[in-house]
Amino acid sequence: MSNHLEEIQKYDAKADADIVANMAKTYRLVLSKRDSAYVAVSDADELKTVRENFLKKKLGLTDSDDKLDAIIADVAEEMKADRMKERLTFYYLCAKKAGKLSVFS
């Protein structure tokens, strides 16, 4: 878990360790597979999955697809220096931008 926290702290120095731990626990199966441990921001289907399954279903967001896609685009831009975008970091930053980190408290 400390690796996840360290990765997230590159973007949010004050990341809550308990929230990161809860997220890691929730997504442990996804994170255990190399193919699904990263978000491919160049794949439109992948970004749709992030929007539909994470932002809408998990976080319960009901905003327009355009607004949700803007959150995803902002996070992708923020992480552009990382060739491989870790899913947990990507999800954490999306949840933070949406004001929904409390879902993992």
MMTF fields as JSON, N, C-alpha, C and O atoms, coordinates in Angstrom:
{
  "mmtfVersion": "1.0.0",
  "mmtfProducer": "UNKNOWN",
  "numBonds": 419,
  "numAtoms": 420,
  "numGroups": 105,
  "numChains": 1,
  "numModels": 1,
  "chainsPerModel": [1],
  "groupsPerChain": [105],
  "chainIdList": ["A"],
  "bondAtomList": [4, 2, 8, 6, 12, 10, 16, 14, 20, 18, 24, 22, 28, 26, 32, 30, 36, 34, 40, 38, 44, 42, 48, 46, 52, 50, 56, 54, 60, 58, 64, 62, 68, 66, 72, 70, 76, 74, 80, 78, 84, 82, 88, 86, 92, 90, 96, 94, 100, 98, 104, 102, 108, 106, 112, 110, 116, 114, 120, 118, 124, 122, 128, 126, 132, 130, 136, 134, 140, 138, 144, 142, 148, 146, 152, 150, 156, 154, 160, 158, 164, 162, 168, 166, 172, 170, 176, 174, 180, 178, 184, 182, 188, 186, 192, 190, 196, 194, 200, 198, 204, 202, 208, 206, 212, 210, 216, 214, 220, 218, 224, 222, 228, 226, 232, 230, 236, 234, 240, 238, 244, 242, 248, 246, 252, 250, 256, 254, 260, 258, 264, 262, 268, 266, 272, 270, 276, 274, 280, 278, 284, 282, 288, 286, 292, 290, 296, 294, 300, 298, 304, 302, 308, 306, 312, 310, 316, 314, 320, 318, 324, 322, 328, 326, 332, 330, 336, 334, 340, 338, 344, 342, 348, 346, 352, 350, 356, 354, 360, 358, 364, 362, 368, 366, 372, 370, 376, 374, 380, 378, 384, 382, 388, 386, 392, 390, 396, 394, 400, 398, 404, 402, 408, 406, 412, 410, 416, 414],
  "bondOrderList": [1, 1, 1, 1, 1, 1, 1, 1, 1, 1, 1, 1, 1, 1, 1, 1, 1, 1, 1, 1, 1, 1, 1, 1, 1, 1, 1, 1, 1, 1, 1, 1, 1, 1, 1, 1, 1, 1, 1, 1, 1, 1, 1, 1, 1, 1, 1, 1, 1, 1, 1, 1, 1, 1, 1, 1, 1, 1, 1, 1, 1, 1, 1, 1, 1, 1, 1, 1, 1, 1, 1, 1, 1, 1, 1, 1, 1, 1, 1, 1, 1, 1, 1, 1, 1, 1, 1, 1, 1, 1, 1, 1, 1, 1, 1, 1, 1, 1, 1, 1, 1, 1, 1, 1],
  "groupList": [{"groupName": "MET", "atomNameList": ["N", "CA", "C", "O"], "elementList": ["N", "C", "C", "O"], "formalChargeList": [0, 0, 0, 0], "bondAtomList": [1, 0, 2, 1, 3, 2], "bondOrderList": [1, 1, 2], "singleLetterCode": "M", "chemCompType": "L-PEPTIDE LINKING"}, {"groupName": "SER", "atomNameList": ["N", "CA", "C", "O"], "elementList": ["N", "C", "C", "O"], "formalChargeList": [0, 0, 0, 0], "bondAtomList": [1, 0, 2, 1, 3, 2], "bondOrderList": [1, 1, 2], "singleLetterCode": "S", "chemCompType": "L-PEPTIDE LINKING"}, {"groupName": "ASN", "atomNameList": ["N", "CA", "C", "O"], "elementList": ["N", "C", "C", "O"], "formalChargeList": [0, 0, 0, 0], "bondAtomList": [1, 0, 2, 1, 3, 2], "bondOrderList": [1, 1, 2], "singleLetterCode": "N", "chemCompType": "L-PEPTIDE LINKING"}, {"groupName": "HIS", "atomNameList": ["N", "CA", "C", "O"], "elementList": ["N", "C", "C", "O"], "formalChargeList": [0, 0, 0, 0], "bondAtomList": [1, 0, 2, 1, 3, 2], "bondOrderList": [1, 1, 2], "singleLetterCode": "H", "chemCompType": "L-PEPTIDE LINKING"}, {"groupName": "LEU", "atomNameList": ["N", "CA", "C", "O"], "elementList": ["N", "C", "C", "O"], "formalChargeList": [0, 0, 0, 0], "bondAtomList": [1, 0, 2, 1, 3, 2], "bondOrderList": [1, 1, 2], "singleLetterCode": "L", "chemCompType": "L-PEPTIDE LINKING"}, {"groupName": "GLU", "atomNameList": ["N", "CA", "C", "O"], "elementList": ["N", "C", "C", "O"], "formalChargeList": [0, 0, 0, 0], "bondAtomList": [1, 0, 2, 1, 3, 2], "bondOrderList": [1, 1, 2], "singleLetterCode": "E", "chemCompType": "L-PEPTIDE LINKING"}, {"groupName": "ILE", "atomNameList": ["N", "CA", "C", "O"], "elementList": ["N", "C", "C", "O"], "formalChargeList": [0, 0, 0, 0], "bondAtomList": [1, 0, 2, 1, 3, 2], "bondOrderList": [1, 1, 2], "singleLetterCode": "I", "chemCompType": "L-PEPTIDE LINKING"}, {"groupName": "GLN", "atomNameList": ["N", "CA", "C", "O"], "elementList": ["N", "C", "C", "O"], "formalChargeList": [0, 0, 0, 0], "bondAtomList": [1, 0, 2, 1, 3, 2], "bondOrderList": [1, 1, 2], "singleLetterCode": "Q", "chemCompType": "L-PEPTIDE LINKING"}, {"groupName": "LYS", "atomNameList": ["N", "CA", "C", "O"], "elementList": ["N", "C", "C", "O"], "formalChargeList": [0, 0, 0, 0], "bondAtomList": [1, 0, 2, 1, 3, 2], "bondOrderList": [1, 1, 2], "singleLetterCode": "K", "chemCompType": "L-PEPTIDE LINKING"}, {"groupName": "TYR", "atomNameList": ["N", "CA", "C", "O"], "elementList": ["N", "C", "C", "O"], "formalChargeList": [0, 0, 0, 0], "bondAtomList": [1, 0, 2, 1, 3, 2], "bondOrderList": [1, 1, 2], "singleLetterCode": "Y", "chemCompType": "L-PEPTIDE LINKING"}, {"groupName": "ASP", "atomNameList": ["N", "CA", "C", "O"], "elementList": ["N", "C", "C", "O"], "formalChargeList": [0, 0, 0, 0], "bondAtomList": [1, 0, 2, 1, 3, 2], "bondOrderList": [1, 1, 2], "singleLetterCode": "D", "chemCompType": "L-PEPTIDE LINKING"}, {"groupName": "ALA", "atomNameList": ["N", "CA", "C", "O"], "elementList": ["N", "C", "C", "O"], "formalChargeList": [0, 0, 0, 0], "bondAtomList": [1, 0, 2, 1, 3, 2], "bondOrderList": [1, 1, 2], "singleLetterCode": "A", "chemCompType": "L-PEPTIDE LINKING"}, {"groupName": "VAL", "atomNameList": ["N", "CA", "C", "O"], "elementList": ["N", "C", "C", "O"], "formalChargeList": [0, 0, 0, 0], "bondAtomList": [1, 0, 2, 1, 3, 2], "bondOrderList": [1, 1, 2], "singleLetterCode": "V", "chemCompType": "L-PEPTIDE LINKING"}, {"groupName": "THR", "atomNameList": ["N", "CA", "C", "O"], "elementList": ["N", "C", "C", "O"], "formalChargeList": [0, 0, 0, 0], "bondAtomList": [1, 0, 2, 1, 3, 2], "bondOrderList": [1, 1, 2], "singleLetterCode": "T", "chemCompType": "L-PEPTIDE LINKING"}, {"groupName": "ARG", "atomNameList": ["N", "CA", "C", "O"], "elementList": ["N", "C", "C", "O"], "formalChargeList": [0, 0, 0, 0], "bondAtomList": [1, 0, 2, 1, 3, 2], "bondOrderList": [1, 1, 2], "singleLetterCode": "R", "chemCompType": "L-PEPTIDE LINKING"}, {"groupName": "PHE", "atomNameList": ["N", "CA", "C", "O"], "elementList": ["N", "C", "C", "O"], "formalChargeList": [0, 0, 0, 0], "bondAtomList": [1, 0, 2, 1, 3, 2], "bondOrderList": [1, 1, 2], "singleLetterCode": "F", "chemCompType": "L-PEPTIDE LINKING"}, {"groupName": "GLY", "atomNameList": ["N", "CA", "C", "O"], "elementList": ["N", "C", "C", "O"], "formalChargeList": [0, 0, 0, 0], "bondAtomList": [1, 0, 2, 1, 3, 2], "bondOrderList": [1, 1, 2], "singleLetterCode": "G", "chemCompType": "PEPTIDE LINKING"}, {"groupName": "CYS", "atomNameList": ["N", "CA", "C", "O"], "elementList": ["N", "C", "C", "O"], "formalChargeList": [0, 0, 0, 0], "bondAtomList": [1, 0, 2, 1, 3, 2], "bondOrderList": [1, 1, 2], "singleLetterCode": "C", "chemCompType": "L-PEPTIDE LINKING"}],
  "groupTypeList": [0, 1, 2, 3, 4, 5, 5, 6, 7, 8, 9, 10, 11, 8, 11, 10, 11, 10, 6, 12, 11, 2, 0, 11, 8, 13, 9, 14, 4, 12, 4, 1, 8, 14, 10, 1, 11, 9, 12, 11, 12, 1, 10, 11, 10, 5, 4, 8, 13, 12, 14, 5, 2, 15, 4, 8, 8, 8, 4, 16, 4, 13, 10, 1, 10, 10, 8, 4, 10, 11, 6, 6, 11, 10, 12, 11, 5, 5, 0, 8, 11, 10, 14, 0, 8, 5, 14, 4, 13, 15, 9, 9, 4, 17, 11, 8, 8, 11, 16, 8, 4, 1, 12, 15, 1],
  "groupIdList": [1, 2, 3, 4, 5, 6, 7, 8, 9, 10, 11, 12, 13, 14, 15, 16, 17, 18, 19, 20, 21, 22, 23, 24, 25, 26, 27, 28, 29, 30, 31, 32, 33, 34, 35, 36, 37, 38, 39, 40, 41, 42, 43, 44, 45, 46, 47, 48, 49, 50, 51, 52, 53, 54, 55, 56, 57, 58, 59, 60, 61, 62, 63, 64, 65, 66, 67, 68, 69, 70, 71, 72, 73, 74, 75, 76, 77, 78, 79, 80, 81, 82, 83, 84, 85, 86, 87, 88, 89, 90, 91, 92, 93, 94, 95, 96, 97, 98, 99, 100, 101, 102, 103, 104, 105],
  "secStructList": [7, 2, 2, 2, 2, 2, 2, 2, 2, 6, 6, 7, 6, 6, 7, 7, 2, 2, 2, 2, 2, 2, 2, 2, 2, 2, 6, 2, 2, 2, 2, 6, 1, 6, 6, 6, 1, 3, 3, 7, 6, 6, 7, 2, 2, 2, 2, 2, 2, 0, 0, 0, 0, 0, 0, 0, 0, 0, 6, 7, 7, 7, 1, 7, 2, 2, 2, 2, 2, 2, 2, 2, 2, 2, 2, 2, 2, 2, 6, 6, 6, 7, 1, 1, 3, 3, 2, 2, 2, 2, 2, 2, 2, 2, 2, 2, 2, 6, 6, 7, 4, 4, 4, 4, 7],
  "xCoordList": [0.82, 0.0, 0.867, 0.489, 2.028, 2.865, 3.28, 3.444, 3.453, 3.795, 2.665, 2.91, 1.433, 0.281, 0.245, 0.037, 0.443, 0.416, 1.52, 1.284, 2.716, 3.831, 3.523, 3.816, 2.94, 2.593, 1.556, 1.688, 0.547, -0.504, 0.058, -0.348, 0.975, 1.546, 2.385, 2.703, 2.747, 3.413, 2.456, 2.89, 1.161, 0.136, -0.621, -1.143, -0.683, -1.389, -0.57, -0.717, 0.286, 1.202, 0.474, 1.035, -0.783, -1.55, -2.558, -3.57, -2.29, -3.207, -3.431, -2.491, -4.674, -5.064, -4.733, -5.276, -3.852, -3.405, -4.564, -4.573, -5.532, -6.675, -7.542, -8.021, -7.743, -8.525, -7.802, -8.423, -6.496, -5.713, -5.778, -5.925, -5.672, -5.743, -7.106, -7.186, -8.173, -9.515, -9.704, -10.341, -9.157, -9.238, -8.458, -8.934, -7.267, -6.44, -7.139, -7.06, -7.815, -8.561, -9.733, -9.977, -10.441, -11.59, -11.165, -11.867, -10.03, -9.593, -8.418, -7.697, -8.217, -7.055, -7.005, -5.921, -8.139, -8.127, -7.751, -6.971, -8.297, -7.984, -6.5, -5.833, -5.999, -4.616, -3.621, -2.442, -4.079, -3.177, -2.844, -1.925, -3.578, -3.345, -2.695, -3.184, -1.608, -0.858, -1.732, -1.651, -2.553, -3.381, -4.382, -4.68, -4.89, -5.919, -5.383, -6.13, -4.115, -3.535, -3.253, -2.955, -3.351, -3.062, -4.234, -4.986, -4.382, -5.419, -4.773, -3.805, -5.322, -4.829, -5.629, -6.718, -5.098, -5.853, -6.007, -6.79, -5.274, -5.418, -6.522, -6.813, -7.137, -8.179, -9.551, -9.86, -10.355, -11.675, -12.564, -13.311, -12.489, -13.297, -12.879, -13.719, -11.584, -11.077, -11.6, -12.016, -11.579, -12.053, -13.556, -14.048, -14.276, -15.718, -15.962, -16.877, -15.148, -15.265, -14.998, -15.704, -13.988, -13.705, -14.922, -15.338, -15.481, -16.648, -17.85, -18.452, -18.19, -19.402, -19.27, -20.161, -18.163, -18.035, -17.47, -17.84, -16.583, -16.022, -16.768, -17.291, -16.816, -17.428, -18.933, -19.45, -19.621, -21.078, -21.479, -22.212, -21.004, -21.46, -20.834, -21.549, -19.519, -18.856, -19.026, -19.363, -18.794, -18.882, -20.292, -20.583, -21.171, -22.562, -22.776, -23.76, -21.865, -21.999, -23.091, -23.236, -23.849, -24.956, -24.789, -25.727, -23.602, -23.331, -23.377, -23.391, -23.4, -23.402, -22.111, -21.082, -22.195, -21.006, -19.887, -18.719, -20.222, -19.206, -18.469, -17.248, -19.199, -18.563, -17.685, -16.584, -18.18, -17.402, -16.164, -15.085, -16.332, -15.187, -14.148, -12.951, -14.596, -13.675, -12.84, -11.654, -13.443, -12.696, -11.611, -10.458, -11.984, -11.028, -9.911, -8.738, -10.264, -9.267, -8.318, -7.117, -8.854, -8.013, -6.997, -5.825, -7.456, -6.555, -5.517, -4.339, -5.941, -5.002, -3.93, -2.751, -4.343, -3.391, -2.442, -1.24, -2.99, -2.167, -1.124, -0.016, -1.475, -0.583, 0.205, 0.827, 0.193, 0.785, 2.268, 2.764, 2.97, 4.391, 4.606, 5.681, 3.6, 3.703, 3.229, 2.063, 4.129, 3.743, 2.699, 1.715, 2.934, 2.005, 1.236, 1.813, -0.053, -0.872, -1.525, -2.447, -1.039, -1.559, -3.038, -3.452, -3.822, -5.274, -5.661, -6.532, -5.038, -5.423, -5.156, -5.969, -4.039, -3.73, -4.733, -5.227, -5.029, -5.991, -7.356, -7.987, -7.806, -9.098, -9.095, -10.06, -8.008, -7.91, -8.058, -8.828, -7.323, -7.367, -8.737, -9.204, -9.378, -10.743, -11.698, -12.502, -11.603, -12.475, -12.219, -13.157, -10.961, -10.627, -11.213, -11.809, -11.051, -11.589, -13.103, -13.682, -13.748, -15.205, -15.682, -16.887, -14.761, -15.144, -15.764, -16.609, -15.337, -15.965, -14.995, -15.273, -13.878, -12.957, -13.631, -13.231, -14.647, -15.345, -16.003, -16.307, -16.227, -16.798, -15.901, -16.375, -14.602, -13.633, -13.189, -12.216, -13.898, -13.554, -13.937, -13.719],
  "yCoordList": [-1.189, 0.0, 1.257, 2.275, 1.184, 2.374, 2.849, 4.051, 1.934, 2.353, 3.164, 4.161, 2.744, 3.496, 4.882, 5.882, 4.934, 6.219, 7.127, 8.311, 6.592, 7.392, 7.92, 9.077, 7.096, 7.509, 8.64, 9.637, 8.476, 9.496, 10.783, 11.877, 10.662, 11.85, 12.684, 13.833, 12.136, 12.947, 14.019, 15.068, 13.751, 14.672, 15.356, 16.456, 14.71, 15.266, 14.941, 13.876, 15.873, 15.648, 15.328, 14.7, 15.767, 15.547, 14.411, 14.388, 13.48, 12.356, 11.6, 11.335, 11.263, 10.543, 9.063, 8.395, 8.554, 7.157, 6.177, 5.125, 6.504, 5.604, 5.519, 4.442, 6.647, 6.646, 5.839, 5.051, 6.034, 5.286, 3.789, 2.973, 3.434, 2.026, 1.43, 0.302, 2.181, 1.698, 1.555, 0.609, 2.483, 2.372, 1.152, 0.4, 0.962, -0.183, -1.498, -2.46, -1.53, -2.728, -2.965, -4.097, -1.913, -2.005, -2.504, -3.305, -2.037, -2.352, -3.327, -3.365, -4.113, -5.001, -5.994, -6.274, -6.531, -7.485, -6.812, -7.357, -5.643, -4.89, -4.517, -4.61, -4.102, -3.655, -4.808, -4.587, -6.027, -7.178, -7.651, -8.447, -7.171, -7.573, -6.43, -5.3, -6.722, -5.675, -4.93, -3.705, -5.636, -4.992, -3.998, -2.976, -4.292, -3.423, -2.489, -1.662, -2.61, -1.778, -0.351, 0.532, -0.138, 1.171, 1.651, 0.844, 2.953, 3.554, 3.979, 4.739, 3.477, 3.841, 5.041, 4.88, 6.235, 7.442, 7.66, 8.509, 6.908, 7.037, 6.13, 6.157, 5.328, 4.38, 4.93, 5.003, 5.311, 5.9, 4.958, 5.404, 3.653, 2.684, 2.639, 2.498, 2.759, 2.768, 3.988, 3.882, 5.131, 6.354, 6.307, 6.841, 5.672, 5.495, 4.597, 4.842, 3.566, 2.666, 3.422, 3.224, 4.282, 5.093, 5.96, 6.053, 6.588, 7.46, 6.672, 7.044, 5.593, 4.846, 4.045, 4.082, 3.326, 2.418, 3.07, 2.696, 4.038, 4.671, 5.948, 6.069, 6.89, 8.176, 8.066, 8.636, 7.344, 7.243, 6.184, 6.476, 4.969, 3.883, 3.962, 3.935, 4.058, 4.021, 5.336, 5.332, 6.455, 7.744, 8.309, 9.227, 7.766, 8.218, 9.574, 10.252, 9.977, 11.274, 11.218, 10.222, 12.294, 12.352, 13.51, 13.864, 14.09, 15.193, 14.69, 13.486, 15.633, 15.27, 14.537, 14.695, 13.734, 13.026, 14.004, 13.712, 15.149, 16.151, 16.63, 16.782, 16.864, 17.316, 16.206, 16.47, 14.979, 13.856, 13.611, 13.313, 13.74, 13.584, 14.677, 14.444, 15.856, 16.951, 16.612, 16.939, 15.967, 15.526, 14.554, 14.677, 13.585, 12.582, 13.256, 12.928, 14.186, 14.9, 15.712, 15.767, 16.34, 17.109, 16.211, 16.566, 15.044, 14.108, 13.576, 13.464, 13.253, 12.778, 13.833, 13.508, 15.089, 16.184, 16.317, 16.514, 16.209, 16.317, 15.207, 15.417, 14.034, 12.871, 12.667, 11.619, 13.632, 13.427, 13.056, 12.417, 13.437, 13.094, 11.596, 11.072, 10.916, 9.471, 8.712, 8.802, 7.971, 7.175, 6.13, 5.914, 5.492, 4.489, 5.15, 5.481, 5.336, 6.006, 4.975, 4.265, 4.903, 3.922, 4.186, 5.316, 3.113, 3.231, 3.827, 4.695, 3.383, 3.882, 5.383, 6.116, 5.835, 7.264, 8.023, 9.078, 7.484, 8.116, 8.229, 9.285, 7.133, 7.144, 8.117, 8.851, 8.115, 9.019, 10.465, 11.232, 10.829, 12.207, 12.561, 13.689, 11.612, 11.849, 12.079, 13.01, 11.229, 11.368, 12.687, 13.33, 13.092, 14.361, 15.529, 16.432, 15.522, 16.612, 16.684, 17.768, 15.535, 15.499, 15.76, 15.845, 15.888, 16.113, 14.885, 15.001, 13.7, 12.455, 11.494, 10.296, 11.972, 11.083, 10.446, 9.367, 11.101, 10.587, 9.231, 8.509, 8.874, 7.56, 6.453, 5.359, 6.74, 5.73, 5.917, 5.302, 6.764, 6.993, 5.819, 5.848],
  "zCoordList": [0.0, 0.0, 0.0, -0.579, 0.65, 0.727, -0.667, -0.877, -1.62, -2.972, -3.585, -4.264, -3.348, -3.854, -3.221, -3.909, -1.935, -1.238, -1.758, -2.0, -1.934, -2.449, -3.842, -4.143, -4.688, -6.042, -6.006, -6.716, -5.188, -5.083, -4.486, -4.878, -3.554, -2.919, -3.883, -3.577, -5.032, -6.058, -6.577, -7.053, -6.484, -6.969, -5.845, -6.023, -4.692, -3.534, -2.286, -1.687, -1.915, -0.794, 0.508, 1.406, 0.602, 1.832, 1.69, 2.391, 0.797, 0.587, 1.893, 2.642, 2.146, 3.358, 3.199, 2.319, 4.041, 3.953, 4.117, 3.478, 4.955, 5.162, 3.909, 3.554, 3.244, 2.009, 0.937, 0.223, 0.824, -0.163, 0.149, -0.761, 1.411, 1.805, 1.463, 0.976, 1.716, 1.388, -0.116, -0.578, -0.873, -2.331, -2.814, -3.664, -2.272, -2.668, -2.341, -3.105, -1.214, -0.818, -1.776, -2.193, -2.117, -3.022, -4.399, -5.016, -4.874, -6.243, -6.297, -7.294, -5.241, -5.188, -6.343, -6.855, -6.765, -7.873, -9.186, -9.967, -9.424, -10.642, -10.646, -11.676, -9.503, -9.405, -9.486, -9.763, -9.249, -9.27, -10.685, -10.872, -11.667, -13.057, -13.819, -13.794, -14.486, -15.19, -16.201, -16.294, -16.945, -17.963, -17.377, -17.994, -16.209, -15.632, -14.547, -14.025, -14.207, -13.151, -13.622, -12.816, -14.929, -15.495, -16.344, -16.892, -16.446, -17.281, -18.601, -18.62, -19.688, -21.019, -21.507, -22.057, -21.31, -21.641, -23.145, -23.571, -23.942, -25.396, -25.94, -27.136, -25.069, -25.462, -25.04, -23.851, -26.021, -25.731, -24.927, -24.057, -25.213, -24.456, -22.991, -22.102, -22.746, -21.371, -20.618, -19.465, -21.266, -20.616, -20.373, -19.379, -21.276, -21.073, -19.861, -19.075, -19.715, -18.565, -17.263, -16.275, -17.26, -16.072, -15.745, -14.59, -16.768, -16.559, -16.036, -15.029, -16.72, -16.384, -15.084, -14.236, -14.934, -13.793, -12.538, -11.425, -12.706, -11.517, -11.149, -10.041, -12.068, -11.718, -11.468, -10.507, -12.323, -12.161, -11.137, -10.192, -11.321, -10.435, -9.047, -8.044, -8.979, -7.676, -6.914, -5.73, -7.595, -6.91, -6.888, -6.122, -7.725, -7.743, -8.395, -8.102, -9.276, -9.935, -10.998, -11.707, -11.095, -12.054, -13.041, -13.756, -13.074, -13.996, -15.437, -15.689, -16.371, -17.79, -18.146, -17.488, -19.202, -19.66, -19.986, -19.728, -20.546, -20.88, -19.631, -19.649, -18.563, -17.325, -16.727, -16.244, -16.765, -16.243, -17.108, -16.595, -18.416, -19.318, -19.062, -19.229, -18.661, -18.344, -17.109, -17.054, -16.132, -14.944, -15.373, -14.96, -16.204, -16.687, -17.474, -17.293, -18.337, -19.144, -18.261, -18.525, -17.219, -16.293, -15.604, -15.479, -15.157, -14.483, -15.477, -15.138, -16.679, -17.703, -17.969, -18.112, -18.034, -18.252, -17.067, -17.242, -15.863, -14.658, -14.598, -14.103, -15.098, -15.045, -16.338, -16.514, -17.234, -18.561, -18.522, -19.45, -17.482, -17.382, -17.148, -17.439, -16.631, -16.387, -17.616, -18.001, -18.224, -19.386, -18.99, -19.697, -17.855, -17.325, -16.178, -15.142, -16.373, -15.375, -14.459, -14.862, -13.236, -12.292, -12.032, -11.773, -12.11, -11.968, -10.614, -10.55, -9.555, -8.233, -8.12, -7.557, -8.643, -8.629, -9.486, -9.089, -10.652, -11.557, -10.878, -10.911, -10.264, -9.575, -8.396, -8.183, -7.639, -6.492, -6.955, -6.377, -7.995, -8.481, -9.055, -8.894, -9.72, -10.221, -9.047, -9.066, -8.036, -6.87, -6.153, -5.682, -6.068, -5.415, -6.202, -5.615, -7.522, -8.352, -8.251, -8.328, -8.08, -7.982, -6.552, -6.314, -5.605, -4.217, -3.569, -2.682, -4.02, -3.557, -2.87, -2.818, -2.345, -1.636, -0.434, 0.004, 0.102, 1.284, 1.024, 1.974, -0.229, -0.565, -0.017, 0.292, 0.104, 0.545, 1.993, 2.429, 2.74, 4.155, 5.021, 6.232]
}
